[in-house]
Amino acid sequence: MSFSITLPDGSKKDFTEAVTVSELAHGIATSLGKAALGAKVNGQIVGLDYKLDQDASVAIITDRDEAGLDILRATVAFVFEAVAQKAYPEIHFGEHAADDDGFYVDTDKENQIKVSELPELEKAIKKVIKAGDKIESSFLPKAELAEIFKNDPYKSALLKDEKDDQVHVFKLGDFVDFGFEALLPNTGKIKQFKLLSVAGAYWQGQSSNPMLQRISGTAFFKKADLDADIKRREEIKERDHRTIGRDLDLFFVDPKVGAGLPYWMPKGATIRRVVERYIIDKEVADGYQHVYTPVLMNVDAYKTSGHWAHYRDDMFPPMDMGDGEMLELRPMNCPSHIQIYKHHIRSYRELPIRIAELGMMHRYEKSGALSGLQRVREMTLNDGHTFVTLDQVQSEFSKILTLILDVYKDFDITDYYFRLSYRDPKNTKKYFANDEMWERSQAMLKKAMDDMGLDYVEAEGEAAFYGPKLDIQTKTALGADETMSTIQLDFMLPERFNLSYVGQDGEEHRPVMIHRGIVGTMERFIAYLIEIYKGAFPTWLAPVQVEVIPVNLDAHSDYAKKVRDELNKRGFRAEADLRNEKLGYKIRESQTQKVPYTLVLGDKELKDNSVNVRRYGTEEEVAKDFNEFINEIDQDVKSYSRKG
């Protein structure tokens, strides 16, 4: 036997007999041997006892590597299972996973684990850690494991998916489990961990399957890292648009009447309406013609466009109308706007033709993927399509990007970067096959960005199936990287739908189609705004801009109504709190609801035709003439609440 191990620095070590990862690490350096947690062998994570007996590339994993965290977290998940089985002998285990966000274990028992039980389970895990028990790695016959898990329907199902007759297992005392790549050699190496939450999770993500209990947690090698992560999670929880949406009564989703189908309450609908009016006015001023098109379309249109071939799994099943016509809930608006373009003979003098719509779409999202307003089955896209001549592509691209950045300014969106998304030329199934078209359109996008002097990153494999695109990536308040806006070049759909315009020469020519979305869907954009602002919307967006509170209901209610009515008449959104509650309670309630302006009206205000103003988030109260206040809030709204 003779083989070579290639290390990350390119050096090689030759061997004549098999060695374990642990032995290799010690052979490189004693300190590395002590620090080793596992290794990546040809890119695959393995444990310290993994035997190397053929040529391979090997990178030793320590606590400085992200893969080291994965091993640590997988180990805690494994120990949690061992502890939970001892505490609840009747428990069953589903899937488990460890990644950069922590770990989870899906469980099932008659009386599901409660959040209040997590501290006791943590204590039990700490006892196991203190004992420093060995975690053994071995292989067992599939038949033997089938006997061990015969009373656990989930483990039995997972076992059937194992391809080999000998299954890699880990043991801690009498407890056995499989499905882990690598674990720490003993429990004593576990450092800092925390069980975080209990939530429902469908077995294997299918809503038709039983609902299991998902226990989530995290682990780190250093206490400071764990403390920082817990603080980060608390911030995320405070900003979660689902929680804020409930507390401020903005929207709700009820699986009993339709999972992934949001109901907009009056306040949430107000925010959405303000955004929609803003974006429509902005687009109309920029030369767009706004349209309404049906949410149903003949499925043949999506077969022509290519959506049926590429996105069929994300589309709802077609509806048979009984006469041979098959209608589809639209997943995209582009075929609809193509029909608007085709309805008339077009001349080169008309181009660019800009068509826009707040278009409702439907996607067949799996139940396990649905989340508040961010992942839904019905959504309204701020969509637009421009039809241009070839020599208008670059100028139109620049015009669209300028509009997007102008909108970002009004919404105070500053944390973003540009990504040019190209096709993966090796992926012939995903992308429209036309090398000349791809090279030409990708070069056009790149030149447009270079001419505008904008920095960008390039990403192969992120293009739409019909063409390359510029994606504007934003950071959400929760730290996720998300596409906010996109501009896409499309030579394919004009060809497939036989689009044309009459050129200056009197002949028919093929236009280029530019797809663009400025703020994405209303649902996802408003979820983004809720989390960015933490529910404290700037005045121009706030569902209630002014809360008017009389000091005494008998003496000051009429004046409060007068102030409210005058504000509403002038186009502001004002409410008067005329409930029979204490003044302090009403003021706190206004602050809790994050109303930008609270006006408290008493004898002095009634006499002087003035208002006592408290801004959200402050304790300061300022007396102002009513007309002076109107001027202040008017300027606040007109400036999109931009400071300075």
Disulfide bonds with the S-S distance in Angstrom:
none
